[in-house]
Amino acid sequence: METGFAPAPPTFQALTKTSQDGLAVLTPLAGPAALVTAIASDGLRLRHLLNTTHSTHLSR
């Protein structure tokens, strides 16, 4: 288990380029936390969007 903190907190950022498959944003929270908020037209697209966001932006 990694117990260290990142050198700087994450910054607010849009995680999708177009709204065709949904929209997602990364919002920093207090401490070493971040919130991903996502919206999509159906559950399958939402799950894909969240999985992609997790694997590309949060798994470090």
Order of alpha helices (4+ residues) and beta strands (2+ residues): beta-beta-beta-alpha
